[in-house]
């Protein structure tokens, strides 16, 4: 009988092997079986989600000891080590703990929903078979980033997603897709160079790339930590993206197909904020403390700037894209405080943003498919032509603006509370300004609802629009999760409490 540790390792490796096996099977299928290939890809995505949910089995999660919730930076509850480049001391080292697990499940879920969505609808520009295969490659790269416990391996997985996402935007996007895809690549490559320099700085100084051995900045001087954290922070700010390095995001979201926007906003952006927590704070805590005031100011600037830009937007997908800048500002504010409350705010904010913004982009895609435009001036009266769709847009909008009882509330509220708890004139001021930014979020989303759902029906939406079965299947899990996380935040916070306490315990 296979042991508990071996079973956990098998599941851990399965998170990467299953989607990659799906890519291989899809590639081997004849081109004439396009729909069959999309169904196969959906099946492999569903299997990946089931593998991720396997860690909910207590004996696997706890390693056979339910009283030892081994979710700290030094004791992940599932771990796998394989020899990779032994002469350089680099291992294929994977691990899963309470910080990464919610994002792993979110990635698997959104990939499944996107693959299933392609079965019913393939964007113009290329074959559905290729698109589904690229979604599985993206899933493997994103999951690998969340699982990697070796800095070099983390960098490799971090880069794996670059070309597939470029292909998704450039191949199936809108009229300006190639320019948007090039901008995405150029910005991301700039961040990648800085990330590589940060990894080299740490590995050379510490003599190891093992993130467990490096936990708490072990073996690194304060100067090295400050330098490394500065490099990491800018690199991850590009990926998140955080203001003022966000300018690639609106174009990428506007031109990307619906499934590309969902993956991009739902989980790919989280690679940046997750990296800032896992690598930045985890490996260079003294650097994080040194940079915290600057990060706090930039976070609040992002919240205000994102809200003000959204008030001026006239295109639906661009407005949702710019709203991500503000929401990621709240995540950064939580991280900048360096407190348990702040880091937990960032983690639940990541999950909530992934769920809610994924739903918003699905809905925006549905509206654009029906109206053939995303210009707010050409939309309106959605509650007359598609009352159910209008109701869902209203639900997603009020969830995103942070209504209590829905998922978006906890991350933003906890981030402000964490800034107040940090104390001092600077952090108190940042908390007040962030709260004002939260109010502005409500203003631009209510403006959006007034423009899209109310008023006389626009010419683009004069015919009744019926929600298809495929759309209901894609949207329902996100609706339920928005309610579940909003009503029971412990679904995320309970898993993150111990590892976050250990992580912040290393801060000065």
C-alpha positions in Angstrom: 0.0 0.0 0.0 1.4 3.4 -1.0 2.4 5.6 2.0 0.9 9.0 2.9 4.0 10.9 1.9 4.3 9.0 -1.4 0.7 9.7 -2.2 1.1 13.4 -1.4 4.2 13.5 -3.7 2.3 11.7 -6.5 -0.5 14.3 -6.3 2.0 17.1 -6.2 3.8 15.9 -9.4 0.4 15.2 -10.9 -0.5 18.8 -10.8 2.2 19.4 -13.5 2.1 16.1 -15.3 -1.6 16.0 -16.0 -1.9 19.3 -17.9 1.3 18.6 -19.8 0.0 15.1 -20.7 -3.1 16.8 -21.9 -1.0 19.1 -24.2 0.7 16.0 -25.7 -2.6 14.2 -26.3 -4.2 17.3 -27.9 -1.2 17.8 -30.1 -1.3 14.2 -31.3 -5.0 14.3 -32.3 -5.7 14.9 -36.0 -6.5 18.5 -36.9 -9.9 17.5 -38.2 -11.0 16.5 -34.7 -10.9 20.0 -33.4 -14.0 19.8 -31.1 -12.8 16.4 -29.8 -9.4 17.9 -29.0 -11.2 20.7 -27.0 -13.2 18.1 -25.1 -10.0 16.2 -24.3 -8.3 19.3 -23.1 -11.3 20.0 -20.9 -11.1 16.4 -19.5 -7.5 16.9 -18.5 -8.2 20.3 -17.0 -11.0 18.6 -14.9 -8.6 15.9 -13.8 -6.1 18.5 -12.7 -8.7 20.2 -10.6 -9.6 16.8 -9.0 -5.9 16.2 -8.2 -5.7 19.7 -6.6 -8.7 18.9 -4.5 -7.1 15.6 -3.4 -5.1 17.6 -0.8 -8.3 18.2 1.1 -8.1 14.6 2.3 -6.9 15.1 5.9 -4.4 12.3 5.9 -2.6 13.8 2.9 -2.9 17.3 4.0 -1.6 16.7 7.4 0.9 14.0 6.6 -1.0 11.6 8.8 -0.9 14.0 11.9 -4.0 16.2 12.0 -2.6 18.1 15.0 0.4 19.2 13.0 -0.8 21.6 10.3 2.6 21.7 8.6 2.0 24.9 6.6 5.0 27.1 7.3 7.7 28.4 5.1 10.0 25.6 6.3 7.5 22.7 6.5 5.1 22.5 3.5 2.3 19.9 3.9 3.3 18.3 0.6 6.8 18.2 -0.8 8.7 16.5 -3.7 12.4 16.7 -4.4 14.0 15.4 -7.6 17.6 15.8 -8.8 17.8 18.3 -11.6 21.2 20.1 -12.0 23.2 18.6 -9.1 26.5 20.2 -10.0 24.9 23.6 -9.6 22.9 22.6 -6.5 19.6 23.1 -8.3 16.8 20.7 -7.5 13.3 20.1 -9.0 11.9 21.0 -5.6 8.1 21.4 -5.3 6.0 22.1 -2.2 2.5 23.1 -1.2 1.4 25.1 1.8 -1.5 27.3 2.9 0.0 30.3 1.1 0.0 28.6 -2.3 -2.8 26.1 -2.1 -5.8 28.5 -2.6 -4.1 29.9 -5.7 -3.4 26.3 -7.0 -7.1 25.4 -6.7 -8.1 28.8 -8.3 -5.8 28.1 -11.2 -7.1 24.6 -11.8 -10.7 25.8 -11.6 -10.3 28.8 -14.0 -8.4 26.7 -16.5 -11.2 24.1 -16.5 -13.9 26.8 -17.0 -11.9 28.4 -19.8 -11.3 25.0 -21.6 -15.0 24.1 -21.2 -15.9 27.5 -22.6 -13.8 26.9 -25.8 -15.9 23.7 -26.4 -18.9 25.9 -27.1 -17.2 29.0 -28.5 -13.9 29.4 -30.3 -12.7 33.0 -30.9 -11.9 33.9 -34.4 -8.3 33.7 -35.5 -7.2 30.2 -35.1 -8.2 26.6 -34.2 -9.9 25.7 -30.9 -7.6 22.8 -30.6 -4.5 25.0 -30.4 -6.1 27.4 -28.1 -7.1 24.6 -25.6 -3.6 23.2 -25.7 -2.1 26.7 -24.9 -4.5 27.0 -22.0 -3.1 23.7 -20.6 0.5 25.0 -21.1 -0.4 28.1 -19.2 -1.9 26.1 -16.4 1.3 24.0 -16.0 3.5 27.1 -16.0 1.3 29.0 -13.4 0.9 25.9 -11.2 4.7 25.4 -11.3 5.3 29.0 -10.2 3.0 28.5 -7.2 4.6 25.1 -6.3 8.3 25.8 -6.9 10.5 25.9 -3.8 13.8 26.4 -5.7 14.6 29.9 -6.9 16.0 28.8 -10.2 13.0 26.5 -10.8 10.7 29.4 -9.8 12.3 31.6 -12.4 11.9 28.9 -15.1 8.2 28.4 -14.4 7.7 32.1 -14.1 9.0 32.4 -17.7 7.1 29.4 -19.1 3.8 31.4 -19.3 5.3 34.2 -21.4 5.1 32.7 -24.9 1.7 30.8 -24.5 0.0 34.0 -23.3 1.6 36.0 -26.2 0.2 33.4 -28.6 -3.3 33.5 -27.0 -3.4 37.3 -27.3 -1.8 37.5 -30.8 -3.7 34.6 -32.2 -7.2 35.0 -31.0 -7.4 38.7 -29.9 -9.0 41.8 -31.3 -7.8 44.2 -34.1 -4.9 45.5 -32.1 -3.9 42.1 -30.7 -0.3 42.0 -32.1 0.7 45.4 -30.7 -0.9 44.4 -27.3 0.9 41.1 -27.4 4.3 42.7 -28.2 3.8 45.2 -25.4 3.0 42.4 -23.0 6.2 40.5 -24.0 8.5 43.5 -23.8 7.3 44.6 -20.3 7.4 41.0 -19.0 10.9 40.4 -20.4 12.1 43.6 -18.6 10.7 42.2 -15.4 12.3 38.8 -16.1 15.7 40.3 -16.4 15.4 41.9 -13.0 14.0 38.7 -11.5 17.0 36.7 -12.9 19.4 39.3 -11.4 17.7 39.0 -8.1 17.9 35.2 -8.2 21.6 35.3 -9.0 22.2 37.8 -6.3 20.6 35.5 -3.7 22.1 32.3 -4.9 25.6 33.6 -5.2 25.5 35.2 -1.7 23.8 32.3 0.1 25.3 29.4 -1.9 21.9 27.7 -2.3 18.7 28.2 -4.3 16.5 26.3 -1.8 13.8 28.6 -0.7 13.2 26.6 2.5 16.9 27.0 3.5 16.7 30.7 2.6 13.5 31.3 4.7 13.9 34.3 6.9 16.9 35.6 4.9 19.2 32.9 6.3 22.8 33.5 5.2 22.1 36.9 3.6 23.4 40.2 4.9 21.0 43.2 5.2 22.6 44.9 2.2 22.1 41.8 0.0 18.5 41.5 1.2 17.8 45.1 0.3 19.3 44.8 -3.1 17.6 41.5 -3.8 14.2 42.7 -2.6 14.5 45.9 -4.8 15.1 43.7 -7.8 12.3 41.3 -6.9 9.8 44.0 -6.1 10.2 45.7 -9.6 10.1 42.4 -11.4 6.9 41.3 -9.6 5.4 44.7 -10.0 5.6 44.3 -13.7 3.8 41.0 -13.7 1.1 42.0 -11.1 1.0 44.7 -12.6 1.4 47.4 -10.0 1.4 51.1 -10.6 3.3 52.7 -12.4 4.4 49.6 -14.3 0.8 48.6 -15.4 0.5 50.2 -18.8 0.7 46.9 -20.7 -2.4 45.6 -18.9 -5.3 47.5 -20.5 -4.2 46.8 -24.0 -3.6 43.1 -23.3 -7.1 42.7 -21.6 -8.9 44.7 -24.3 -7.5 42.8 -27.2 -7.3 39.3 -25.6 -10.1 36.8 -26.2 -12.5 36.2 -23.3 -10.6 33.1 -22.0 -7.3 34.9 -22.3 -8.6 37.8 -20.2 -10.0 35.4 -17.6 -6.7 33.6 -17.2 -4.7 36.8 -17.3 -6.7 38.6 -14.7 -7.7 35.5 -12.6 -4.3 33.9 -12.0 -1.5 35.1 -14.1 -1.4 38.5 -12.4 -1.3 36.7 -9.1 2.1 35.3 -9.9 3.5 38.8 -9.2 1.9 39.3 -5.8 2.5 35.7 -4.8 6.1 36.1 -5.8 6.4 39.3 -3.7 5.1 37.3 -0.7 6.9 34.0 -1.2 10.2 35.2 -2.6 10.4 38.9 -1.7 9.2 38.7 1.9 10.2 35.1 2.5 13.8 35.3 1.2 14.6 38.9 2.0 12.5 40.0 5.1 15.0 42.8 6.0 14.7 44.2 2.5 10.9 44.0 2.7 11.0 46.0 6.0 13.3 48.5 4.4 11.1 49.1 1.4 7.7 48.9 3.2 7.1 52.7 3.3 7.7 53.1 -0.4 5.6 50.1 -1.2 2.8 51.5 0.9 2.8 54.8 -0.9 2.9 53.1 -4.3 0.0 50.9 -3.3 -2.2 53.8 -2.3 -1.2 55.7 -5.4 -2.3 52.7 -7.5 -5.6 52.6 -5.7 -6.4 56.2 -6.4 -4.9 56.3 -9.9 -6.8 53.1 -10.9 -10.1 54.5 -9.6 -9.6 57.9 -11.3 -8.7 56.3 -14.6 -11.8 54.0 -14.4 -14.0 57.1 -14.0 -12.8 58.3 -17.4 -13.0 55.0 -19.3 -15.4 54.5 -22.1 -14.7 50.9 -23.0 -16.0 48.0 -20.9 -13.0 45.7 -20.9 -10.5 48.5 -20.4 -12.5 49.7 -17.4 -12.4 46.2 -15.8 -8.7 46.0 -16.6 -7.9 49.3 -14.9 -10.0 48.3 -11.9 -7.4 45.5 -11.4 -4.7 48.2 -10.9 -6.7 49.5 -7.9 -7.5 46.0 -6.5 -3.8 45.0 -6.8 -3.0 48.2 -4.9 -5.0 46.9 -1.9 -3.1 43.6 -2.2 0.2 45.5 -2.2 -0.8 47.7 0.7 -1.5 44.5 2.8 1.9 43.1 1.8 3.7 46.5 2.6 2.4 46.5 6.2 4.3 43.3 6.9 1.7 42.3 9.5 -0.2 39.0 9.8 -3.4 40.9 9.0 -1.9 42.6 6.0 -0.4 39.4 4.4 -3.7 37.6 5.0 -5.5 40.5 3.4 -3.2 40.2 0.4 -3.8 36.4 0.1 -7.6 36.6 0.4 -7.6 39.6 -1.9 -5.7 37.6 -4.5 -8.3 34.8 -4.4 -11.3 37.2 -4.4 -9.9 39.3 -7.3 -9.3 36.2 -9.3 -12.8 34.9 -8.8 -14.7 38.2 -9.3 -12.6 39.7 -12.1 -12.7 36.3 -13.9 -16.5 36.5 -13.7 -16.5 40.1 -14.9 -14.4 39.3 -18.0 -16.6 36.3 -18.8 -19.6 38.7 -18.6 -17.9 41.4 -20.6 -17.1 38.9 -23.3 -20.7 37.8 -23.4 -21.9 41.4 -23.8 -19.3 42.1 -26.5 -20.3 39.0 -28.4 -23.9 40.1 -28.5 -23.4 43.8 -29.1 -20.2 43.5 -31.2 -18.8 46.5 -29.3 -17.5 47.3 -25.9 -17.9 51.0 -26.1 -20.1 52.2 -23.2 -21.7 54.8 -25.4 -23.1 52.0 -27.6 -24.4 49.9 -24.8 -27.3 50.4 -22.5 -30.7 49.0 -21.5 -29.3 45.6 -20.8 -31.9 45.0 -18.1 -34.6 45.3 -20.9 -33.0 43.0 -23.5 -31.2 40.5 -21.1 -32.4 41.0 -17.5 -30.6 37.9 -16.2 -27.3 39.0 -17.8 -27.9 42.5 -16.4 -28.5 41.0 -12.9 -25.2 39.0 -13.1 -23.3 42.1 -14.2 -24.8 44.0 -11.2 -23.8 41.1 -8.9 -20.2 41.0 -10.1 -19.9 44.8 -10.0 -21.0 45.1 -6.4 -18.8 42.2 -5.4 -15.8 43.9 -7.0 -16.6 47.2 -5.3 -16.3 45.4 -1.9 -19.9 45.0 -0.7 -19.8 43.2 2.7 -20.9 39.6 2.4 -19.2 39.1 -0.9 -15.6 38.0 -1.6 -14.2 41.4 -2.5 -14.9 43.0 0.9 -12.4 41.1 3.1 -9.1 41.8 1.3 -9.7 45.6 1.0 -11.1 45.9 4.5 -8.3 43.9 6.1 -5.6 45.9 4.1 -7.0 49.2 5.5 -7.2 47.7 9.1 -3.6 46.4 8.7 -2.3 49.9 7.8 -4.1 51.3 10.9 -2.6 48.5 13.1 0.9 49.3 11.7 0.5 52.8 13.3 2.3 56.1 12.9 1.3 59.1 10.8 2.4 57.6 7.5 0.4 54.4 7.8 -2.7 56.1 9.2 -2.7 58.5 6.3 -2.3 55.6 3.8 -5.2 53.9 5.5 -7.5 56.9 5.1 -6.5 57.5 1.5 -7.0 53.8 0.7 -10.5 54.0 2.2 -11.2 57.0 0.0 -10.0 54.9 -3.0 -12.4 52.2 -2.0 -15.3 54.7 -2.1 -14.2 55.8 -5.6 -14.3 52.1 -6.7 -18.0 52.1 -5.8 -18.5 55.3 -7.8 -17.1 54.0 -11.1 -18.8 50.6 -10.8 -22.1 52.2 -10.1 -21.4 54.5 -13.1 -20.8 51.4 -15.2 -24.1 49.8 -14.1 -26.0 53.0 -15.0 -24.4 53.1 -18.4 -24.8 49.4 -19.3 -27.9 48.1 -17.5 -30.2 51.2 -17.3 -31.6 53.6 -19.7 -33.2 52.9 -23.1 -31.8 49.9 -25.0 -29.0 50.8 -27.3 -29.2 49.9 -31.0 -26.5 47.2 -30.4 -28.7 45.4 -27.9 -32.2 45.7 -29.3 -32.8 42.0 -29.6 -33.3 39.8 -26.5 -30.1 38.0 -25.4 -30.4 34.5 -24.0 -27.7 33.1 -21.7 -26.4 29.8 -23.1 -25.9 26.6 -21.2 -22.1 26.8 -21.7 -22.1 30.3 -20.2 -24.1 29.2 -17.2 -21.7 26.3 -16.6 -18.7 28.7 -16.8 -20.2 31.4 -14.6 -22.0 29.5 -11.9 -18.9 28.2 -10.0 -17.5 31.8 -9.8 -20.8 33.1 -8.6 -21.0 30.5 -5.8 -17.3 31.1 -4.8 -17.9 34.8 -4.6 -20.7 34.1 -2.1 -18.9 31.4 -0.3 -15.7 33.3 0.3 -17.7 36.4 1.2 -19.8 34.7 3.8 -17.2 32.3 5.1 -13.7 33.9 4.7 -12.3 31.2 6.8 -12.3 29.0 3.7 -9.1 31.0 2.7 -7.9 32.5 6.0 -7.9 29.3 8.1 -5.3 27.8 5.7 -3.1 30.8 5.6 -2.9 31.7 9.3 0.0 29.5 10.3 2.3 30.0 7.3 1.7 33.8 7.4 2.5 33.9 11.1 5.8 32.1 10.4 6.5 34.4 7.4 6.0 37.6 9.3 7.8 36.3 12.3 11.0 36.6 10.3 10.5 40.3 9.7 12.5 42.7 11.8 
